[in-house]
């Protein structure tokens, strides 16, 4: 796993830019774009399980995507993450080939762990 505790990294999952956080050894994924003005949450700071947008300080729960501080007023989407071996999977809604039409396991996510888009 290429994300150290307390760190945020940006990954692409089925065409979505996601901010993946490591909180006490557990991975969580939310949309990378702040709902206030589209700021890159993956470039923000992770403080006590909260992601702070680098542009204007809007704050989101890194686990649930719930907005916690203005100027944002809308939550960001959160995605389930499963760690397997040295990689991880992110459940991305709307990806073709799913048994469930609303959610599928993205088979490319294990590759993403070695190829973050924020470098």
N, C-alpha and C positions, 0 to 999 in steps of 0.2 A: 504494500500500500504506500503510495507516494504522498500522503498527506499526514503531516505530523500533528499531534495534539495541539489545539489552539490555532491551527492554520486553516485558511480558506484557499481553495484552488478552483479554477474554472475549467469545466469540461463541456464538451458537446455531446448531447444525448438525443439522437433522432432529430437533429436539426435545431434543438433547443440549447441555449447557453445556460448552464446551471452552475451555481455556486455551491460547492461541496465543502462542508465543514467537518473537522474532526473535533468532537467535544468529548473529552475524557475517554478517548479510544473508540468512540462510536461515530459513524459517519451519517451525515444528514445532508439532503440536497434541497435547494430552493431555486426558483428562477433567479437568474443573474441580474435582471433589470429592475431597478427601483420603480415602484408604481407612482412616485412623485414626478420624476422627470427622466426616467430611463437610465439613471446612473448605474455604473457597474458594481453591483454588490460584492462581487468577488475581489474587488480592489479595496474594499472597505476593511474595517477592523472587526475582529471577533472578540466580544467582551461578555463574559459570563453567559454564554449561550445565545448572545444577541449579535446580529450583524448590523453594523453601522455603515450607512451609505457614505462614501467619501465626498459626495458633492454637497449635500445640505444637512447631513446628520440624521435622516430618517432611520428609524431602527426597527428591525424585524426579528422575531423569534427564529433562530436558525433551525429549530426542529419542526416547527409547524407553519412557518411563513406568515404568522399573524403580525400585523403592524403593531408596534408598541410605542412609537413616538412620531410626532409630526416632523416634517411637513407631509409625509405620506399619509393617506387615509384608507387605502385599499391594501389588503393582504397580497402576498405573492404566493404562487402555488408551491406546495411542498411535494416531494417525491420519495417513495420508499427506497432505501438502499440496503442491499444484502452483501455482506463480505463473504467471499469464497476464495480460500487460499491466499495468494498475494494480490488478487484483484477484487473488484466489486461489481455488482450489477445495480442499475438504477431502473426502477419501473417507470417507463415513459408512456403516458396515455396516447392512444391513436397510432401506434406503430403496427404496420401490417403483419399478419401472421399470428395474431393473438387468439387464444381460446376465449378470452373475455374481451368483448369489443371496446371496453373502456380502459383497460390496462394490459400492458404486456411487459415481459422481461426483455430488456434490450440486450441482445447477445453481444453487441459491440462494446458494452460498458467495461468488460474486463480489459480490453485493449486501451480504453480511455485512461485507466489508472496509470499507465505508463506514458501516455501522450496527452498531458494537460494542454489546454489552449492558451494558458496565461503566461507562457514563457516566450 
